[in-house]
Amino acid sequence: MGAVNKIPGVSGGIVALIFGFYEKLILSFSRFDFNSFTIFRKKGFKSFIMHINGEFLTLLLIGIIISFFSTSLIIGFFLENYQAQILGLFCGMIIFSIVIILKKISDLNFCNISFIIFGLSIGLAFFSVGPGTETTNPIFVFFCGVVSVSGMVLPGLSGSMILLALGNYKLLLIDSVNALYHSIVNIIMGNVIETSDLESKKLIILLLIFALGSIVGLIVFSKILNVLIIQYKNIIMSCLVGFIFGSIGSVWPWTSKNFENATGSLFLELNNNFFYYPNNLNIENITILTSIIIGAFLVYIIEKFNVKK
């Protein structure tokens, strides 16, 4: 989840859904409230950990941190050198995840179909938003944290895409993270002069504000979603199907941004980006189509494993 949350267009919530722990994730985060601190005060740390599924959240957090700084570097390499193919992989995973969510809808009636269409329109509207302007205002950075963390709790909604739309993707997920990483390395190496760099300190402070906003957003969104999933599961899942389908253009591999000399049949132009579908089977298109099939197959295998378990 940590790795994919850095990639614009890919949602960490999709990963939770594919691996079968999405509802457990929402339930665990939603338990962070005043009641949980009352349990901690009256019954002790062990009861508090059991109440919030602490073991599950700790393992998840460790995995997110490790993948954020390690696996994301690997994915970054492939995005740099094989962007269309890696996006094809994610595209295949996301397309097949729609099938998984559809299975969770017990009755595909007119009401639920209407909410699929509603989710589709929201997804298309979100996808059509162009990038904003970078802002270092602490209040706005906190707001960025609150809204971007929704990518962890809403499958199909990419937190990175939200940051791109708000204009702070590079500032908060690249520059600030790199500043923290280099500062930690400098401290370990004993380079005190470099760690006192004012620009790095500003970036790290902004990252901490962003992290605080993310924690607040995670707790609030999870609490709301937990109630909605319990009471209106079919409606929520229907909206997610539509939303994911509507925002799939974020990872569509055949675009002018992925190919300097894109070939194929043009079907959409949006924010100076041209979208194509392949009309020939050259090597490039074959590798992308193969990536899509592999992505879909991976999700199929994972879903089968979760069903058996």
C-alpha positions as CSV (number, residue, x, y, z in Angstrom):
1,M,0.0,0.0,0.0
2,G,2.8,2.4,0.8
3,A,4.4,1.9,-2.6
4,V,1.2,2.3,-4.7
5,N,0.0,5.3,-2.7
6,K,2.8,7.3,-4.2
7,I,1.7,6.6,-7.8
8,P,-0.8,9.0,-9.3
9,G,-4.0,7.1,-10.4
10,V,-3.4,4.1,-8.1
11,S,-5.3,3.7,-4.8
12,G,-4.0,2.0,-1.7
13,G,-7.6,1.1,-1.0
14,I,-7.6,-1.0,-4.1
15,V,-4.7,-3.1,-2.7
16,A,-6.7,-3.6,0.6
17,L,-9.7,-4.6,-1.4
18,I,-7.8,-7.1,-3.6
19,F,-6.0,-8.7,-0.6
20,G,-9.3,-9.0,1.3
21,F,-8.7,-6.8,4.3
22,Y,-10.5,-3.6,3.2
23,E,-13.4,-3.9,5.7
24,K,-11.1,-4.9,8.5
25,L,-8.9,-1.9,7.7
26,I,-11.8,0.5,7.8
27,L,-13.1,-1.0,11.1
28,S,-9.7,-0.8,12.7
29,F,-9.1,2.9,11.9
30,S,-12.7,3.8,12.9
31,R,-12.1,2.5,16.4
32,F,-9.7,5.4,17.1
33,D,-12.0,7.6,19.2
34,F,-12.6,8.8,22.7
35,N,-13.9,5.4,23.7
36,S,-10.6,3.8,22.7
37,F,-8.7,6.2,25.0
38,T,-11.2,5.5,27.8
39,I,-10.4,1.8,27.4
40,F,-6.7,2.6,27.5
41,R,-7.1,4.6,30.7
42,K,-9.4,2.1,32.6
43,K,-8.3,-1.3,31.2
44,G,-4.7,-0.8,30.1
45,F,-2.6,-0.9,27.0
46,K,-3.4,-4.6,26.1
47,S,-7.1,-4.0,26.0
48,F,-6.6,-0.8,23.9
49,I,-4.5,-2.8,21.4
50,M,-7.1,-5.5,21.1
51,H,-9.9,-2.9,20.7
52,I,-8.2,-1.2,17.7
53,N,-6.8,-4.4,16.1
54,G,-3.3,-3.2,17.1
55,E,-1.4,-6.2,15.8
56,F,-3.0,-5.9,12.4
57,L,-2.4,-2.1,12.2
58,T,1.2,-2.4,13.4
59,L,2.1,-5.0,10.7
60,L,0.3,-2.9,8.1
61,L,2.1,0.3,9.2
62,I,5.5,-1.4,9.1
63,G,4.8,-2.8,5.6
64,I,3.6,0.7,4.4
65,I,6.8,2.4,5.7
66,I,9.1,-0.2,4.3
67,S,7.4,-0.2,0.9
68,F,7.1,3.5,0.8
69,F,10.9,3.9,0.9
70,S,12.0,0.7,-0.8
71,T,9.4,-0.9,-3.1
72,S,8.4,2.5,-4.4
73,L,12.0,3.0,-5.6
74,I,11.6,-0.1,-7.7
75,I,8.2,0.9,-9.0
76,G,9.7,4.4,-9.6
77,F,12.4,2.8,-11.8
78,F,9.9,0.9,-13.9
79,L,7.7,4.1,-14.2
80,E,10.7,6.0,-15.4
81,N,11.8,3.4,-18.0
82,Y,8.7,1.3,-18.7
83,Q,5.9,3.6,-17.8
84,A,3.2,2.4,-20.2
85,Q,3.9,-1.3,-19.3
86,I,3.7,-0.7,-15.5
87,L,0.5,1.4,-15.9
88,G,-0.8,-1.5,-18.0
89,L,-0.2,-3.8,-15.1
90,F,-2.1,-1.5,-12.7
91,C,-4.8,-1.0,-15.3
92,G,-5.4,-4.8,-15.5
93,M,-5.4,-5.1,-11.7
94,I,-7.9,-2.2,-11.3
95,I,-10.2,-3.6,-14.1
96,F,-10.4,-7.0,-12.5
97,S,-10.9,-5.5,-9.0
98,I,-14.2,-4.1,-10.4
99,V,-15.3,-7.7,-10.9
100,I,-14.4,-8.5,-7.3
101,I,-16.4,-5.5,-6.0
102,L,-19.4,-6.5,-8.1
103,K,-19.5,-9.8,-6.4
104,K,-19.9,-8.0,-3.1
105,I,-23.1,-6.4,-4.3
106,S,-25.8,-8.9,-3.2
107,D,-28.6,-7.5,-5.5
108,L,-27.8,-5.6,-8.7
109,N,-31.2,-3.8,-8.8
110,F,-32.2,-0.5,-10.3
111,C,-31.2,1.4,-7.2
112,N,-27.7,0.0,-7.1
113,I,-27.2,0.5,-10.9
114,S,-28.2,4.1,-10.3
115,F,-25.5,4.5,-7.7
116,I,-23.0,2.8,-10.1
117,I,-23.8,5.6,-12.6
118,F,-23.5,8.2,-9.9
119,G,-20.1,6.9,-8.9
120,L,-19.1,6.8,-12.6
121,S,-20.0,10.5,-13.0
122,I,-18.0,11.5,-9.9
123,G,-15.0,9.4,-11.1
124,L,-15.1,11.1,-14.5
125,A,-15.4,14.5,-13.0
126,F,-12.5,13.9,-10.6
127,F,-10.4,12.4,-13.5
128,S,-10.9,15.5,-15.6
129,V,-9.4,17.9,-13.0
130,G,-6.1,19.3,-14.1
131,P,-3.0,19.9,-11.9
132,G,-3.1,22.9,-9.5
133,T,-0.4,25.3,-8.2
134,E,2.1,24.3,-5.5
135,T,1.3,25.9,-2.1
136,T,3.4,25.8,1.1
137,N,0.8,27.4,3.4
138,P,0.7,25.1,6.6
139,I,-3.2,25.2,6.8
140,F,-3.5,24.1,3.1
141,V,-0.8,21.4,3.6
142,F,-2.8,20.1,6.6
143,F,-5.9,20.1,4.3
144,C,-3.9,18.2,1.7
145,G,-3.2,15.5,4.3
146,V,-6.9,15.2,5.3
147,V,-8.3,14.8,1.8
148,S,-5.4,12.9,0.2
149,V,-5.5,10.0,2.7
150,S,-8.9,9.1,1.3
151,G,-7.0,7.1,-1.2
152,M,-6.3,4.6,1.5
153,V,-9.9,4.2,2.5
154,L,-11.7,4.7,-0.8
155,P,-10.7,2.2,-3.5
156,G,-10.3,3.9,-6.9
157,L,-9.6,7.3,-5.3
158,S,-5.9,8.0,-5.6
159,G,-4.5,10.2,-2.9
160,S,-1.6,11.1,-5.2
161,M,-4.0,12.2,-7.9
162,I,-5.7,14.5,-5.4
163,L,-2.3,16.0,-4.5
164,L,-1.6,16.5,-8.2
165,A,-4.9,18.3,-8.6
166,L,-4.1,20.4,-5.5
167,G,-0.6,21.2,-6.8
168,N,1.3,19.7,-3.9
169,Y,2.3,16.2,-5.2
170,K,6.0,17.0,-5.8
171,L,6.3,19.1,-2.7
172,L,4.8,16.6,-0.2
173,L,5.5,13.1,-1.7
174,I,8.9,13.8,-3.4
175,D,10.7,16.8,-2.1
176,S,9.7,16.5,1.6
177,V,10.1,12.7,1.7
178,N,13.6,13.1,0.1
179,A,14.5,15.8,2.6
180,L,13.5,13.5,5.5
181,Y,15.4,10.6,4.0
182,H,18.6,12.6,3.4
183,S,18.4,14.2,6.9
184,I,18.2,10.7,8.5
185,V,21.1,9.5,6.4
186,N,23.1,12.6,7.4
187,I,22.4,12.1,11.1
188,I,23.5,8.5,10.9
189,M,26.7,9.6,9.0
190,G,27.3,12.4,11.5
191,N,27.0,15.2,8.9
192,V,25.6,17.8,11.4
193,I,26.2,20.8,9.0
194,E,24.0,19.3,6.3
195,T,21.2,18.4,8.7
196,S,20.9,22.1,9.7
197,D,19.9,23.1,6.2
198,L,17.0,25.5,6.5
199,E,15.2,24.4,3.3
200,S,15.3,20.7,4.4
201,K,13.9,21.7,7.8
202,K,11.0,23.6,6.2
203,L,10.2,20.6,4.0
204,I,10.3,18.2,7.0
205,I,8.0,20.5,9.0
206,L,5.6,20.5,6.0
207,L,5.8,16.7,5.9
208,L,4.9,16.5,9.6
209,I,1.9,18.8,9.1
210,F,0.9,16.7,6.1
211,A,1.2,13.5,8.2
212,L,-0.9,15.0,11.0
213,G,-3.6,16.0,8.5
214,S,-3.5,12.5,7.1
215,I,-4.0,10.9,10.6
216,V,-7.0,13.1,11.2
217,G,-8.5,12.4,7.8
218,L,-7.9,8.7,8.1
219,I,-9.8,8.5,11.4
220,V,-12.6,10.7,10.3
221,F,-13.1,9.0,6.9
222,S,-12.8,5.5,8.3
223,K,-15.4,6.3,11.0
224,I,-17.9,7.6,8.4
225,L,-17.2,4.7,6.0
226,N,-17.5,2.1,8.7
227,V,-21.1,3.3,9.5
228,L,-22.0,3.5,5.8
229,I,-20.6,0.0,5.0
230,I,-22.6,-1.5,7.9
231,Q,-25.8,0.1,7.0
232,Y,-25.6,0.7,3.2
233,K,-23.0,-1.9,1.9
234,N,-24.6,-2.4,-1.5
235,I,-24.9,1.3,-2.2
236,I,-21.3,2.0,-1.1
237,M,-19.9,-0.9,-3.2
238,S,-22.1,0.3,-6.2
239,C,-20.6,3.8,-5.9
240,L,-17.1,2.3,-5.7
241,V,-17.6,0.3,-8.9
242,G,-18.7,3.4,-10.8
243,F,-16.0,5.6,-9.3
244,I,-13.2,3.1,-10.1
245,F,-14.4,2.7,-13.6
246,G,-14.8,6.4,-14.1
247,S,-11.2,7.2,-12.9
248,I,-9.5,4.3,-14.7
249,G,-8.2,6.9,-17.3
250,S,-5.7,7.9,-14.7
251,V,-3.7,4.7,-15.4
252,W,-4.6,4.3,-19.1
253,P,-1.3,3.3,-20.7
254,W,-2.0,4.6,-24.3
255,T,-1.6,8.3,-23.8
256,S,0.6,11.0,-25.3
257,K,2.3,11.5,-21.9
258,N,3.5,7.9,-22.1
259,F,4.5,7.9,-25.8
260,E,6.3,10.7,-27.5
261,N,5.0,9.4,-30.9
262,A,1.8,7.8,-29.8
263,T,0.0,5.7,-32.4
264,G,-3.5,4.4,-32.4
265,S,-7.0,5.7,-32.6
266,L,-7.7,8.9,-30.7
267,F,-10.8,8.8,-28.6
268,L,-10.2,11.6,-26.0
269,E,-8.3,14.8,-25.4
270,L,-8.1,16.1,-21.8
271,N,-5.7,18.7,-20.2
272,N,-3.4,18.5,-23.3
273,N,-3.2,14.7,-22.9
274,F,-4.3,12.5,-25.8
275,F,-5.9,9.1,-25.1
276,Y,-5.7,6.3,-27.7
277,Y,-6.7,2.7,-28.1
278,P,-4.3,0.4,-30.0
279,N,-5.2,-0.4,-33.6
280,N,-2.2,-2.5,-34.4
281,L,-0.1,-5.3,-32.6
282,N,3.4,-3.9,-32.6
283,I,5.9,-4.9,-29.9
284,E,5.0,-1.9,-27.7
285,N,1.3,-2.7,-27.7
286,I,1.9,-6.4,-27.2
287,T,4.0,-5.8,-24.1
288,I,1.3,-3.4,-22.7
289,L,-1.5,-5.8,-23.4
290,T,0.5,-8.6,-21.8
291,S,1.0,-6.4,-18.7
292,I,-2.8,-5.8,-18.5
293,I,-3.4,-9.5,-18.7
294,I,-0.8,-10.2,-16.0
295,G,-2.3,-7.6,-13.7
296,A,-5.8,-9.0,-14.1
297,F,-4.4,-12.6,-13.5
298,L,-2.5,-11.5,-10.4
299,V,-5.7,-10.1,-8.9
300,Y,-7.6,-13.3,-9.9
301,I,-5.0,-15.5,-8.1
302,I,-5.0,-13.2,-5.0
303,E,-8.8,-13.3,-4.9
304,K,-8.9,-17.1,-5.2
305,F,-6.4,-17.4,-2.4
306,N,-8.5,-15.1,-0.1
307,V,-11.6,-17.1,-0.9
308,K,-9.9,-20.4,0.1
309,K,-8.4,-18.8,3.2
